[in-house]
Amino acid sequence: MGRIFIKYRNPMPSFYVKRLGYELEGGFNEDVAEYNDEEGEYMNGYFKEDGSVSCANYIEGEIASPVFYCDELGFKNMSGFIRKNMPDEVNDSCGHHVHISFNNLLAYQKLMDEPFRKAFKNAVIKYFRNNTLIQNDGYLLERFEKRIKGIEYCYKDWSPNSQANPNGMQGFDGSRHGRYTQLNFPFSTHGTLECRLFPASDNADIVININKWFVNFVNDYLNTLTYERTPYDNMKIDNDHDIKIEDKIFCV
Amino acid sequence: MINMESIFKTTIKKSQDKTLLTSQLKRTTKGVQLYLKSDIIEKFFNSNGIGSEHFTGIDGSLKTAYNMPDLVNHGLVKHIERIDTGLKNRNGYSNLSFLRCVGLTHGITFKVDGVYSRSALVDYMNELKTNVRNLYEYELKPIDLKCDFTIRENV
Protein backbone atom coordinates (compact mmCIF):
# COMPACT_ATOMS: atom_id res chain seq x y z
CA MET A 1 0.00 0.00 0.00
CA GLY A 2 1.42 3.41 -0.94
CA ARG A 3 2.27 6.06 1.61
CA ILE A 4 0.01 9.07 1.82
CA PHE A 5 1.58 12.50 2.28
CA ILE A 6 -0.51 15.36 3.52
CA LYS A 7 0.90 18.75 2.74
CA TYR A 8 -0.16 21.52 5.09
CA ARG A 9 -0.12 25.01 3.72
CA ASN A 10 0.63 27.95 5.95
CA PRO A 11 -2.73 28.92 7.38
CA MET A 12 -4.17 32.26 6.33
CA PRO A 13 -3.90 34.81 9.14
CA SER A 14 -7.10 35.17 11.09
CA PHE A 15 -8.71 38.49 11.90
CA TYR A 16 -9.55 38.39 15.55
CA VAL A 17 -10.25 42.06 16.13
CA LYS A 18 -13.82 42.61 15.07
CA ARG A 19 -14.73 46.17 16.01
CA LEU A 20 -13.19 49.39 17.21
CA GLY A 21 -14.23 52.56 18.96
CA TYR A 22 -12.21 55.41 20.38
CA GLU A 23 -12.40 58.40 22.71
CA LEU A 24 -10.37 61.51 21.93
CA GLU A 25 -10.04 64.19 24.57
CA GLY A 26 -9.16 67.79 23.96
CA GLY A 27 -10.36 71.35 23.54
CA PHE A 28 -12.95 71.61 20.78
CA ASN A 29 -14.35 74.59 18.94
CA GLU A 30 -17.99 75.21 18.25
CA ASP A 31 -17.89 73.46 14.88
CA VAL A 32 -17.59 70.19 16.77
CA ALA A 33 -19.04 71.05 20.17
CA GLU A 34 -21.87 73.47 19.52
CA TYR A 35 -24.26 73.76 22.43
CA ASN A 36 -27.99 74.00 21.92
CA ASP A 37 -29.29 76.29 24.65
CA GLU A 38 -32.91 75.45 23.97
CA GLU A 39 -32.44 71.71 24.20
CA GLY A 40 -29.80 72.00 26.90
CA GLU A 41 -27.38 69.62 25.19
CA TYR A 42 -24.57 69.52 22.65
CA MET A 43 -25.67 69.22 19.05
CA ASN A 44 -22.94 66.71 18.30
CA GLY A 45 -24.22 63.52 19.93
CA TYR A 46 -20.69 62.14 20.15
CA PHE A 47 -19.30 64.99 22.22
CA LYS A 48 -19.46 65.11 26.02
CA GLU A 49 -17.81 67.21 28.65
CA ASP A 50 -14.88 65.74 30.56
CA GLY A 51 -13.72 67.23 33.85
CA SER A 52 -10.27 65.67 33.56
CA VAL A 53 -9.47 67.72 30.45
CA SER A 54 -7.89 71.13 30.88
CA CYS A 55 -7.93 73.26 27.70
CA ALA A 56 -9.14 76.62 28.88
CA ASN A 57 -9.43 78.36 25.50
CA TYR A 58 -11.82 75.81 24.06
CA ILE A 59 -14.75 73.62 25.02
CA GLU A 60 -13.20 70.90 27.18
CA GLY A 61 -14.41 67.39 26.58
CA GLU A 62 -14.10 64.28 24.49
CA ILE A 63 -15.45 62.70 21.36
CA ALA A 64 -16.68 59.13 21.95
CA SER A 65 -16.92 57.60 18.51
CA PRO A 66 -19.48 55.11 17.26
CA VAL A 67 -18.35 51.52 16.75
CA PHE A 68 -16.58 50.73 13.48
CA TYR A 69 -15.95 47.32 11.94
CA CYS A 70 -12.28 46.50 11.40
CA ASP A 71 -12.46 45.99 7.67
CA GLU A 72 -11.75 48.20 4.68
CA LEU A 73 -15.12 49.94 4.76
CA GLY A 74 -15.03 50.29 8.52
CA PHE A 75 -11.62 51.96 8.44
CA LYS A 76 -12.83 54.29 5.70
CA ASN A 77 -15.83 55.30 7.80
CA MET A 78 -13.59 55.71 10.82
CA SER A 79 -11.20 57.98 8.93
CA GLY A 80 -14.07 60.14 7.73
CA PHE A 81 -15.49 60.44 11.23
CA ILE A 82 -12.11 61.31 12.74
CA ARG A 83 -11.49 64.10 10.25
CA LYS A 84 -14.82 65.72 11.09
CA ASN A 85 -14.38 65.52 14.89
CA MET A 86 -10.87 66.67 15.75
CA PRO A 87 -9.89 68.82 18.74
CA ASP A 88 -8.20 72.17 18.28
CA GLU A 89 -6.02 71.89 21.34
CA VAL A 90 -4.44 68.95 23.16
CA ASN A 91 -2.01 68.75 26.06
CA ASP A 92 -0.88 66.50 28.93
CA SER A 93 -4.41 66.23 30.29
CA CYS A 94 -5.75 64.75 27.03
CA GLY A 95 -5.73 61.08 26.12
CA HIS A 96 -6.66 58.98 23.11
CA HIS A 97 -8.35 55.77 24.27
CA VAL A 98 -8.97 52.95 21.83
CA HIS A 99 -11.44 50.13 22.50
CA ILE A 100 -11.36 46.91 20.47
CA SER A 101 -13.57 43.83 20.61
CA PHE A 102 -13.00 40.32 19.28
CA ASN A 103 -14.74 37.55 17.44
CA ASN A 104 -14.12 35.03 20.22
CA LEU A 105 -13.35 34.93 23.94
CA LEU A 106 -10.16 32.90 23.63
CA ALA A 107 -8.53 35.77 21.74
CA TYR A 108 -9.59 38.16 24.50
CA GLN A 109 -8.24 35.89 27.21
CA LYS A 110 -4.88 35.44 25.52
CA LEU A 111 -4.39 39.18 25.76
CA MET A 112 -4.81 38.95 29.54
CA ASP A 113 -1.56 36.99 29.81
CA GLU A 114 1.71 38.63 30.84
CA PRO A 115 3.50 37.96 27.51
CA PHE A 116 1.07 40.27 25.73
CA ARG A 117 1.76 43.08 28.13
CA LYS A 118 5.50 42.81 27.46
CA ALA A 119 5.10 42.45 23.70
CA PHE A 120 2.77 45.43 23.56
CA LYS A 121 5.04 47.66 25.61
CA ASN A 122 8.04 46.91 23.41
CA ALA A 123 6.05 47.35 20.21
CA VAL A 124 4.35 50.61 21.16
CA ILE A 125 7.64 52.22 22.18
CA LYS A 126 9.17 51.16 18.88
CA TYR A 127 6.14 52.46 16.97
CA PHE A 128 6.09 55.87 18.56
CA ARG A 129 9.82 56.40 18.26
CA ASN A 130 10.06 55.23 14.65
CA ASN A 131 6.85 56.43 13.03
CA THR A 132 7.61 59.34 10.68
CA LEU A 133 4.27 61.10 11.28
CA ILE A 134 4.78 61.07 15.02
CA GLN A 135 8.45 62.03 14.78
CA ASN A 136 7.34 65.31 13.19
CA ASP A 137 5.31 66.06 16.33
CA GLY A 138 7.85 66.35 19.10
CA TYR A 139 5.23 67.39 21.63
CA LEU A 140 3.24 64.20 21.02
CA LEU A 141 6.34 62.06 21.47
CA GLU A 142 7.20 63.90 24.68
CA ARG A 143 3.74 63.24 26.08
CA PHE A 144 3.95 59.59 25.08
CA GLU A 145 7.25 59.20 26.94
CA LYS A 146 5.54 60.53 30.09
CA ARG A 147 2.52 58.26 29.69
CA ILE A 148 4.58 55.10 29.16
CA LYS A 149 6.19 55.67 32.57
CA GLY A 150 2.76 55.90 34.19
CA ILE A 151 0.77 59.06 34.96
CA GLU A 152 -2.61 59.91 36.42
CA TYR A 153 -5.45 58.09 34.61
CA CYS A 154 -2.84 56.01 32.78
CA TYR A 155 -1.08 53.92 35.41
CA LYS A 156 1.29 51.06 34.67
CA ASP A 157 -0.61 48.57 36.84
CA TRP A 158 -1.56 45.23 35.30
CA SER A 159 -4.82 43.81 36.65
CA PRO A 160 -6.68 42.07 33.84
CA ASN A 161 -8.59 39.55 35.98
CA SER A 162 -10.05 42.03 38.44
CA GLN A 163 -10.91 44.49 35.67
CA ALA A 164 -12.60 41.88 33.47
CA ASN A 165 -14.41 40.13 36.33
CA PRO A 166 -15.19 42.74 38.97
CA ASN A 167 -17.16 40.41 41.23
CA GLY A 168 -14.80 38.81 43.69
CA MET A 169 -11.58 38.92 41.65
CA GLN A 170 -10.13 42.02 43.30
CA GLY A 171 -7.94 39.97 45.59
CA PHE A 172 -6.32 38.27 42.63
CA ASP A 173 -4.59 41.13 40.81
CA GLY A 174 -6.61 44.13 41.92
CA SER A 175 -5.15 47.58 41.53
CA ARG A 176 -6.11 50.65 43.51
CA HIS A 177 -6.27 52.54 40.23
CA GLY A 178 -9.25 50.57 38.94
CA ARG A 179 -9.80 51.07 35.22
CA TYR A 180 -7.22 53.85 34.84
CA THR A 181 -4.38 51.66 33.63
CA GLN A 182 -2.48 51.69 30.35
CA LEU A 183 -4.26 48.52 29.27
CA ASN A 184 -7.72 48.07 30.74
CA PHE A 185 -10.02 45.06 30.41
CA PRO A 186 -13.64 46.26 30.84
CA PHE A 187 -15.04 42.91 29.71
CA SER A 188 -18.12 42.91 31.93
CA THR A 189 -19.19 46.47 30.95
CA HIS A 190 -18.15 46.85 27.31
CA GLY A 191 -16.70 43.50 26.23
CA THR A 192 -13.59 45.33 24.98
CA LEU A 193 -9.90 45.77 25.56
CA GLU A 194 -9.08 49.44 26.10
CA CYS A 195 -5.72 51.08 25.51
CA ARG A 196 -5.39 54.35 27.41
CA LEU A 197 -1.72 54.82 26.66
CA PHE A 198 -1.89 56.98 23.57
CA PRO A 199 -1.63 60.76 23.99
CA ALA A 200 -4.27 62.80 22.17
CA SER A 201 -3.29 64.44 18.92
CA ASP A 202 -4.83 67.32 16.96
CA ASN A 203 -3.57 65.73 13.72
CA ALA A 204 -6.21 63.48 12.12
CA ASP A 205 -3.62 61.43 10.19
CA ILE A 206 -1.86 60.51 13.44
CA VAL A 207 -5.11 59.52 15.16
CA ILE A 208 -6.08 57.30 12.20
CA ASN A 209 -2.59 55.82 12.08
CA ILE A 210 -2.60 54.99 15.80
CA ASN A 211 -6.00 53.27 15.62
CA LYS A 212 -4.96 51.15 12.65
CA TRP A 213 -1.61 50.29 14.17
CA PHE A 214 -3.23 49.05 17.41
CA VAL A 215 -5.69 46.83 15.55
CA ASN A 216 -2.99 45.39 13.31
CA PHE A 217 -0.58 44.81 16.18
CA VAL A 218 -3.14 42.88 18.23
CA ASN A 219 -4.18 40.79 15.21
CA ASP A 220 -0.57 39.99 14.34
CA TYR A 221 0.22 39.10 17.95
CA LEU A 222 -2.71 36.70 18.21
CA ASN A 223 -1.68 35.08 14.94
CA THR A 224 1.76 34.26 16.34
CA LEU A 225 0.39 32.27 19.29
CA THR A 226 0.35 28.48 19.24
CA TYR A 227 -2.49 26.16 20.15
CA GLU A 228 -3.18 26.13 23.89
CA ARG A 229 -3.03 22.57 25.22
CA THR A 230 -4.75 21.69 28.48
CA PRO A 231 -4.26 18.07 29.56
CA TYR A 232 -6.44 16.29 32.11
CA ASP A 233 -5.06 16.24 35.65
CA ASN A 234 -5.51 13.07 37.71
CA MET A 235 -5.16 13.47 41.47
CA LYS A 236 -4.23 10.19 43.08
CA ILE A 237 -4.80 9.15 46.65
CA ASP A 238 -1.30 8.65 48.00
CA ASN A 239 -1.12 5.62 50.22
CA ASP A 240 1.53 6.25 52.86
CA HIS A 241 2.07 2.67 53.76
CA ASP A 242 2.41 -0.64 52.00
CA ILE A 243 0.15 -3.44 53.05
CA LYS A 244 2.11 -5.98 55.06
CA ILE A 245 0.76 -9.50 55.17
CA GLU A 246 2.21 -11.89 57.75
CA ASP A 247 1.59 -15.59 57.49
CA LYS A 248 2.62 -17.74 60.40
CA ILE A 249 3.82 -21.12 59.29
CA PHE A 250 4.34 -23.83 61.88
CA CYS A 251 6.77 -26.56 61.23
CA VAL A 252 6.90 -29.59 63.35
CA MET B 1 9.95 -34.17 72.11
CA ILE B 2 8.15 -31.98 69.86
CA ASN B 3 10.25 -29.33 68.27
CA MET B 4 8.15 -26.45 67.12
CA GLU B 5 9.60 -23.94 64.88
CA SER B 6 7.70 -20.96 63.64
CA ILE B 7 8.52 -19.40 60.39
CA PHE B 8 6.98 -16.16 59.41
CA LYS B 9 6.44 -15.50 55.81
CA THR B 10 6.11 -11.83 55.13
CA THR B 11 4.92 -10.40 51.88
CA ILE B 12 4.65 -6.73 51.10
CA LYS B 13 1.88 -5.83 48.71
CA LYS B 14 1.96 -2.42 47.05
CA SER B 15 -1.41 -0.81 47.31
CA GLN B 16 -2.76 0.63 44.06
CA ASP B 17 -3.34 4.38 43.97
CA LYS B 18 -6.93 5.31 43.33
CA THR B 19 -7.88 8.46 41.45
CA LEU B 20 -9.40 11.01 43.76
CA LEU B 21 -10.23 13.64 41.17
CA THR B 22 -9.86 14.08 37.42
CA SER B 23 -10.01 17.70 36.38
CA GLN B 24 -9.44 19.96 33.43
CA LEU B 25 -9.78 23.74 33.33
CA LYS B 26 -9.41 25.22 29.89
CA ARG B 27 -10.00 28.41 27.97
CA THR B 28 -12.13 28.14 24.86
CA THR B 29 -13.51 30.47 22.23
CA LYS B 30 -16.71 30.63 24.29
CA GLY B 31 -15.05 31.34 27.62
CA VAL B 32 -13.75 28.96 30.28
CA GLN B 33 -14.74 25.35 30.83
CA LEU B 34 -14.19 23.19 33.93
CA TYR B 35 -14.42 19.38 33.86
CA LEU B 36 -14.54 17.41 37.12
CA LYS B 37 -14.87 13.71 37.77
CA SER B 38 -14.76 12.01 41.16
CA ASP B 39 -16.88 9.15 42.42
CA ILE B 40 -15.32 9.40 45.89
CA ILE B 41 -16.30 13.03 46.39
CA GLU B 42 -19.83 12.60 45.09
CA LYS B 43 -20.31 9.56 47.32
CA PHE B 44 -19.29 11.68 50.30
CA PHE B 45 -21.72 14.53 49.59
CA ASN B 46 -24.49 12.10 48.70
CA SER B 47 -23.99 10.04 51.84
CA ASN B 48 -24.81 13.00 54.10
CA GLY B 49 -28.45 12.52 53.13
CA ILE B 50 -29.38 16.16 53.50
CA GLY B 51 -30.87 16.68 50.08
CA SER B 52 -29.97 18.86 47.14
CA GLU B 53 -30.83 22.16 45.50
CA HIS B 54 -31.18 23.22 41.87
CA PHE B 55 -29.29 26.05 40.27
CA THR B 56 -28.83 27.41 36.77
CA GLY B 57 -25.42 27.44 35.17
CA ILE B 58 -24.35 30.43 33.12
CA ASP B 59 -25.03 28.46 29.94
CA GLY B 60 -28.67 28.18 31.02
CA SER B 61 -28.44 24.50 31.92
CA LEU B 62 -30.19 23.30 35.07
CA LYS B 63 -27.85 21.64 37.53
CA THR B 64 -28.25 20.11 40.97
CA ALA B 65 -25.93 20.48 43.95
CA TYR B 66 -25.96 18.54 47.20
CA ASN B 67 -26.76 20.67 50.20
CA MET B 68 -23.91 21.87 52.34
CA PRO B 69 -22.89 19.27 54.95
CA ASP B 70 -21.16 19.93 58.26
CA LEU B 71 -17.45 19.61 57.74
CA VAL B 72 -14.70 18.80 60.21
CA ASN B 73 -12.32 21.03 58.28
CA HIS B 74 -13.88 24.50 58.48
CA GLY B 75 -11.26 25.93 56.13
CA LEU B 76 -13.05 24.42 53.15
CA VAL B 77 -16.44 25.85 54.04
CA LYS B 78 -15.76 29.34 52.70
CA HIS B 79 -14.96 27.83 49.30
CA ILE B 80 -17.99 25.61 48.86
CA GLU B 81 -20.84 26.94 50.98
CA ARG B 82 -22.14 29.27 48.28
CA ILE B 83 -23.08 28.10 44.80
CA ASP B 84 -21.37 30.45 42.36
CA THR B 85 -20.44 30.26 38.71
CA GLY B 86 -17.11 32.12 38.49
CA LEU B 87 -13.63 31.14 39.59
CA LYS B 88 -14.03 33.31 42.67
CA ASN B 89 -17.14 33.51 44.79
CA ARG B 90 -18.67 36.77 45.90
CA ASN B 91 -16.61 36.71 49.08
CA GLY B 92 -13.38 36.67 47.09
CA TYR B 93 -12.46 33.04 47.80
CA SER B 94 -11.83 30.43 45.12
CA ASN B 95 -15.18 28.99 44.16
CA LEU B 96 -15.06 25.24 44.72
CA SER B 97 -18.82 24.77 44.96
CA PHE B 98 -18.59 22.78 41.70
CA LEU B 99 -17.48 19.84 43.89
CA ARG B 100 -20.99 19.66 45.37
CA CYS B 101 -22.67 19.03 42.03
CA VAL B 102 -24.63 15.91 41.23
CA GLY B 103 -23.05 13.92 38.42
CA LEU B 104 -19.40 14.10 39.46
CA THR B 105 -19.15 10.31 39.38
CA HIS B 106 -19.47 10.18 35.60
CA GLY B 107 -17.80 13.52 34.95
CA ILE B 108 -19.49 16.87 34.53
CA THR B 109 -18.53 19.96 32.54
CA PHE B 110 -19.28 23.47 33.76
CA LYS B 111 -19.15 26.71 31.86
CA VAL B 112 -17.34 29.12 34.16
CA ASP B 113 -18.45 32.72 34.31
CA GLY B 114 -15.92 35.32 33.18
CA VAL B 115 -12.64 35.51 31.30
CA TYR B 116 -9.26 34.82 32.83
CA SER B 117 -5.54 34.88 32.27
CA ARG B 118 -3.57 31.64 32.25
CA SER B 119 -1.98 32.44 35.61
CA ALA B 120 -5.44 32.82 37.18
CA LEU B 121 -6.37 29.34 35.95
CA VAL B 122 -3.14 27.85 37.32
CA ASP B 123 -3.73 29.45 40.73
CA TYR B 124 -7.31 28.21 40.80
CA MET B 125 -6.27 24.63 39.98
CA ASN B 126 -3.62 24.68 42.70
CA GLU B 127 -6.20 25.81 45.21
CA LEU B 128 -8.69 23.23 44.00
CA LYS B 129 -6.15 20.43 44.43
CA THR B 130 -5.05 21.64 47.86
CA ASN B 131 -8.62 21.85 49.13
CA VAL B 132 -9.61 18.50 47.62
CA ARG B 133 -6.58 16.96 49.31
CA ASN B 134 -7.73 18.52 52.62
CA LEU B 135 -11.28 17.29 52.02
CA TYR B 136 -9.94 13.78 51.55
CA GLU B 137 -7.64 13.90 54.58
CA TYR B 138 -10.25 15.32 56.96
CA GLU B 139 -13.52 13.89 55.70
CA LEU B 140 -13.04 10.98 53.33
CA LYS B 141 -9.89 9.04 54.20
CA PRO B 142 -10.70 5.64 55.78
CA ILE B 143 -9.15 4.96 59.15
CA ASP B 144 -7.28 1.71 59.83
CA LEU B 145 -8.31 0.38 63.21
CA LYS B 146 -6.40 -2.54 64.71
CA CYS B 147 -7.90 -4.23 67.77
CA ASP B 148 -6.24 -6.88 69.86
CA PHE B 149 -8.48 -8.93 72.13
CA THR B 150 -7.02 -10.99 74.90
CA ILE B 151 -8.65 -13.22 77.44
CA ARG B 152 -7.17 -13.52 80.85
CA GLU B 153 -8.13 -16.40 82.94
CA ASN B 154 -7.79 -16.03 86.66
CA VAL B 155 -6.84 -19.42 87.98
Interface residues (C-beta under 8 A of the other chain):
Chain A: N104 L105 L106 A107 Y108 Q109 K110 M112 D113 E114 P160 N161 A164 N165 N167 G168 M169 Q170 G171 F172 D173 F185 F187 S188 E228 T230 P231 Y232 D233 N234 M235 K236 I237 D238 N239 H241 D242 I243 K244 I245 E246 D247 K248 I249 F250 C251 V252
Chain B: I2 N3 M4 E5 S6 I7 F8 K9 T10 T11 I12 K13 K14 S15 D17 K18 T19 L20 L21 T22 S23 Q24 L25 K26 R27 T28 T29 K30 G31 V32 Y35 I40 D84 G86 L87 K88 N89 R90 N91 G92 Y93 N95 D113 G114 V115 Y116 S117 R118 S119 A120 D123 M125 K129 V132 R133 Y136 K141
